Amino acid sequence: MTARLGIPPSQSTPSSDPNRQQILPLPDGPVREFETRWAEERWLREAMSDWRPPKRGKATPENQLFIERFIARRELIHRRLAEGFKFHGGNIGGRWREPFLEQGLRSDASHVLRRIVQLTPRQSEMQVGRSKDVMSNTDAKILGLDEPWIVLNREVRGAFRIDLDHTFPSWAALQYEFEQLRLPCLPHVVVGFEDDDGRIERPHAIYLLPYNQGTWFSNDTRCRRDIMSFWRGVHAGITKALLPLGADPGALSNAMRFKNPLSPFWSIAIWNETTFPNLSEWGDWVDTRANRRTMIRESASMLAGTDRKASNVLFATFQAWTYETLKALHRAESVDYLEAIRTGDRDALAQQLFEALVPRASESAEHPKQAQAILYRVVDYAATRWAPDLCKPDKTRDSGACANEVVDVQGVSARQAIGAHYTHGLRRSRSAEVVREAIEEGQASGETVTVAGIARRTGLDRKTVRTNWPAGTTR
């Protein structure tokens, strides 16, 4: 099943009848359980739709505003259900969209889309947006579900989203690519922008867990950390399996923000409405110990189309530049940087880094577009991992102690060896000083000075005490 992007108002789609009942055989298990519960709740909503609470007197100036907002919201919901979703044209996610009309609710058409509705939080906690960078609340859940970006329930996670950074020739071509992978099932729904030539740009592939088998994420002491880690491991493993299709490992840092398949702004393809592997079953199919840093490197190499050795050189270089830039922004107290840190907007931080470094990265490589692709991965990873506390000076370290000795030394390993030799000598001299002071204190108090006694007094092991025992002192 494929739903195309919303069509012009002159070619509206047939409206769905809210009273229509489809009697279809349902498979046993979670699908039947969910659809039964959905039908019960829908019947209850329809039965209560005409009920009005008894009047409690005239409105007061204090509550008049809330009453007017309630009436306006109810009118908007009524128009949305009766007339459909009408867009008058505008910029969505950095792309101009022409006016269109889409009638009905997409959730009427598919069990999978109804599951997406179930996985969204209640209206008071919903986060939606018309760009992936700016999220806001909504007045009504049914209206919020039309927005192109949505954050699913973070506390009970029942879905995996994989962000594919490729453009595919068609839905059929994309489905063929998925069928070649060693995974237990096709995605339940894929959502993305379909252009006039039928190409699918940067889609999100969404896999759902069985109904009522979501993973609980909380600071509550009853919440199992091992299960949360396993969920993250499965998500990383699916991402690793989809690296050949352009899967973005950086998207793991914001796992619950989706391109909304319920939104009329996107085209969708539903390929699987029956098979829902649980966490344990996924664990048998994917590498749950996938290393995110390694995946970032592999993804950068694939995205750039370079061999791994050349990609690793650029990756390491760009990573050093990125962290240097982050430290400089922090020390300069850049307004945009501080705002991104304050609001937790790591996408905005990544954008700042990319814009700052893309000229330098493009000039440093033989193929600028490939360098930009690697830089995109590097800044995305660094922005999500950056901790401003790293800029605080460590008073216990003397970072310039070996500056004169390494000034003419080439190679990181050689410099590290000199630093390690210096650190070892410094630790030994400190241990010798501690042993000497402990011996003097013991002798002053009239104790018999022994290696074991000094070890107990200082907390050092006997070998260290014996090595640093002053010459000429009896044991």
Backbone hydrogen bonds, N-H to C=O, Kabsch-Sander energy under -0.5 kcal/mol:
donor,donor_aa,acceptor,acceptor_aa,energy
3,A,268,I,-2.4
4,R,2,T,-0.5
6,G,264,P,-1.4
7,I,101,L,-0.7
11,Q,8,P,-2.4
12,S,9,P,-0.7
20,R,17,D,-1.8
23,I,21,Q,-0.6
24,L,22,Q,-1.0
32,R,27,P,-0.8
33,E,29,G,-2.3
34,F,30,P,-2.6
35,E,31,V,-2.5
36,T,32,R,-2.3
37,R,33,E,-1.9
38,W,34,F,-2.8
39,A,35,E,-2.4
40,E,36,T,-2.0
41,E,37,R,-2.3
42,R,38,W,-2.4
43,W,39,A,-2.4
44,L,40,E,-2.0
45,R,41,E,-2.3
46,E,42,R,-2.5
47,A,43,W,-2.4
48,M,44,L,-1.8
49,S,45,R,-0.7
49,S,46,E,-0.6
51,W,48,M,-1.2
56,R,57,G,-0.5
63,N,60,T,-0.7
64,Q,60,T,-1.3
65,L,61,P,-0.5
67,I,63,N,-2.0
68,E,64,Q,-2.5
69,R,65,L,-2.2
70,F,66,F,-2.2
71,I,67,I,-2.4
72,A,68,E,-2.4
73,R,69,R,-2.5
74,R,70,F,-2.4
75,E,71,I,-2.1
76,L,72,A,-2.2
77,I,73,R,-2.3
78,H,74,R,-2.2
79,R,75,E,-2.5
80,R,76,L,-2.4
81,L,77,I,-2.2
82,A,78,H,-2.3
83,E,79,R,-3.0
84,G,79,R,-0.7
84,G,80,R,-1.1
85,F,102,E,-3.4
86,K,84,G,-0.6
87,F,85,F,-0.5
87,F,100,F,-2.9
90,G,97,R,-1.9
92,I,90,G,-0.6
92,I,95,R,-3.1
93,G,130,R,-1.4
95,R,92,I,-1.1
97,R,90,G,-3.2
100,F,87,F,-1.6
101,L,7,I,-2.9
102,E,85,F,-2.6
108,D,105,L,-1.7
109,A,106,R,-2.0
110,S,107,S,-0.5
114,R,110,S,-1.7
115,R,111,H,-1.9
116,I,112,V,-1.5
117,V,113,L,-1.7
118,Q,114,R,-2.0
119,L,115,R,-1.7
120,T,116,I,-0.6
120,T,117,V,-1.2
125,E,122,R,-1.9
126,M,122,R,-0.7
126,M,123,Q,-0.9
128,V,136,S,-3.0
129,G,149,W,-1.9
131,S,134,V,-0.6
135,M,133,D,-0.6
136,S,128,V,-3.3
138,T,123,Q,-0.6
144,G,140,A,-2.4
145,L,141,K,-2.0
146,D,143,L,-1.5
147,E,144,G,-1.5
149,W,129,G,-2.1
150,I,258,F,-2.2
151,V,127,Q,-2.1
152,L,150,I,-0.6
152,L,256,M,-2.8
153,N,119,L,-2.7
157,R,155,E,-0.5
157,R,215,T,-2.7
158,G,156,V,-0.6
160,F,207,Y,-3.0
162,I,205,A,-2.5
164,L,162,I,-0.7
164,L,203,P,-2.5
165,D,163,D,-0.6
165,D,246,G,-3.0
166,H,164,L,-0.5
168,F,200,I,-2.7
174,L,170,S,-2.0
175,Q,171,W,-2.7
176,Y,172,A,-2.3
177,E,173,A,-1.9
178,F,174,L,-1.9
179,E,175,Q,-2.2
180,Q,176,Y,-0.9
180,Q,177,E,-0.7
181,L,178,F,-1.5
183,L,181,L,-1.5
188,H,206,I,-1.6
189,V,206,I,-1.6
190,V,269,A,-2.4
191,V,204,H,-2.4
192,G,267,S,-2.3
193,F,201,E,-1.2
195,D,193,F,-0.6
195,D,199,R,-2.1
198,G,195,D,-2.0
200,I,168,F,-2.7
201,E,193,F,-2.8
201,E,199,R,-0.6
202,R,166,H,-1.8
202,R,200,I,-0.5
204,H,191,V,-3.1
205,A,162,I,-2.6
206,I,189,V,-2.6
207,Y,160,F,-2.4
209,L,158,G,-2.6
213,Q,210,P,-1.8
215,T,157,R,-2.5
217,F,155,E,-3.6
218,S,216,W,-0.5
223,C,220,D,-1.8
225,R,223,C,-0.5
228,M,224,R,-1.6
229,S,225,R,-2.5
230,F,226,D,-2.0
231,W,227,I,-2.5
232,R,228,M,-2.2
233,G,229,S,-2.4
234,V,230,F,-2.6
235,H,231,W,-2.4
236,A,232,R,-2.6
237,G,233,G,-2.4
238,I,234,V,-2.6
239,T,235,H,-2.1
240,K,236,A,-2.4
241,A,237,G,-2.1
242,L,238,I,-1.5
243,L,240,K,-1.3
245,L,242,L,-1.7
246,G,243,L,-2.2
247,A,242,L,-1.6
248,D,163,D,-2.3
251,A,248,D,-1.4
252,L,249,P,-1.7
253,S,250,G,-1.4
254,N,251,A,-1.3
255,A,252,L,-0.7
257,R,254,N,-1.4
258,F,150,I,-3.1
258,F,256,M,-0.7
260,N,148,P,-2.9
260,N,258,F,-0.6
263,S,260,N,-1.7
266,W,263,S,-1.5
267,S,192,G,-2.6
268,I,3,A,-2.2
269,A,190,V,-2.3
270,I,1,M,-3.3
271,W,187,P,-0.6
271,W,269,A,-0.6
272,N,188,H,-0.9
276,F,274,T,-0.6
282,W,278,N,-2.4
283,G,279,L,-2.4
284,D,280,S,-0.8
284,D,281,E,-0.8
285,W,282,W,-1.8
286,V,282,W,-1.9
288,T,286,V,-1.0
290,A,287,D,-1.2
292,R,290,A,-0.6
295,M,291,N,-2.3
296,I,292,R,-2.4
297,R,293,R,-1.7
298,E,294,T,-2.5
299,S,295,M,-3.1
300,A,296,I,-2.3
301,S,297,R,-2.2
302,M,298,E,-2.4
303,L,299,S,-2.8
304,A,300,A,-2.2
305,G,301,S,-1.5
306,T,301,S,-1.4
311,S,307,D,-2.3
312,N,308,R,-2.7
313,V,309,K,-1.7
314,L,310,A,-2.0
315,F,311,S,-2.9
316,A,312,N,-2.6
317,T,313,V,-2.1
318,F,314,L,-3.1
319,Q,315,F,-2.3
320,A,316,A,-1.9
321,W,317,T,-2.2
322,T,318,F,-2.6
323,Y,319,Q,-2.2
324,E,320,A,-2.0
325,T,321,W,-2.4
326,L,322,T,-2.3
327,K,323,Y,-2.2
328,A,324,E,-2.2
329,L,325,T,-2.6
330,H,326,L,-2.1
331,R,327,K,-2.5
332,A,328,A,-2.2
333,E,329,L,-0.5
333,E,330,H,-0.7
334,S,329,L,-2.1
338,L,334,S,-2.8
339,E,335,V,-2.2
340,A,336,D,-2.1
341,I,337,Y,-2.2
342,R,338,L,-2.6
343,T,339,E,-2.3
344,G,340,A,-0.9
345,D,340,A,-1.4
346,R,344,G,-1.6
349,L,345,D,-1.5
350,A,346,R,-2.3
351,Q,347,D,-2.1
352,Q,348,A,-2.1
353,L,349,L,-2.2
354,F,350,A,-2.5
355,E,351,Q,-2.5
356,A,352,Q,-1.9
357,L,353,L,-2.0
358,V,354,F,-2.3
361,A,357,L,-2.8
362,S,358,V,-2.4
363,E,359,P,-1.8
364,S,360,R,-1.2
365,A,361,A,-0.7
370,Q,367,H,-0.5
371,A,367,H,-2.0
372,Q,368,P,-2.5
373,A,369,K,-1.8
374,I,370,Q,-2.0
375,L,371,A,-2.7
376,Y,372,Q,-2.3
377,R,373,A,-1.4
378,V,374,I,-2.3
379,V,375,L,-2.8
380,D,376,Y,-1.6
381,Y,377,R,-2.2
382,A,378,V,-2.9
383,A,379,V,-2.4
384,T,380,D,-1.4
385,R,381,Y,-1.4
386,W,382,A,-1.5
390,L,387,A,-2.5
391,C,388,P,-2.0
392,K,389,D,-1.6
395,K,393,P,-0.8
397,R,394,D,-1.6
399,S,397,R,-0.7
401,A,398,D,-1.8
403,A,400,G,-1.3
406,V,402,C,-1.8
407,V,403,A,-0.7
409,V,406,V,-1.3
415,R,411,G,-1.7
416,Q,412,V,-2.7
417,A,413,S,-2.0
418,I,414,A,-1.7
419,G,415,R,-2.2
420,A,416,Q,-2.7
421,H,417,A,-2.2
422,Y,418,I,-2.1
423,T,419,G,-2.5
424,H,420,A,-2.5
425,G,421,H,-2.1
426,L,422,Y,-2.3
427,R,423,T,-2.6
428,R,424,H,-2.2
429,S,425,G,-2.2
430,R,426,L,-2.0
431,S,427,R,-2.4
432,A,428,R,-2.5
433,E,429,S,-1.9
434,V,430,R,-2.1
435,V,431,S,-2.5
436,R,432,A,-2.5
437,E,433,E,-2.3
438,A,434,V,-2.1
439,I,435,V,-2.3
440,E,436,R,-2.3
441,E,437,E,-2.2
442,G,438,A,-2.2
443,Q,439,I,-2.7
444,A,440,E,-2.2
445,S,441,E,-1.3
446,G,443,Q,-1.2
447,E,442,G,-2.3
449,V,447,E,-0.7
450,T,448,T,-0.5
454,I,450,T,-2.3
455,A,451,V,-2.2
456,R,452,A,-2.1
457,R,453,G,-2.2
458,T,454,I,-2.7
459,G,455,A,-2.2
465,V,461,D,-2.1
466,R,462,R,-2.9
467,T,463,K,-2.3
468,N,464,T,-1.8
469,W,466,R,-1.0
473,T,470,P,-1.5
474,T,472,G,-0.5
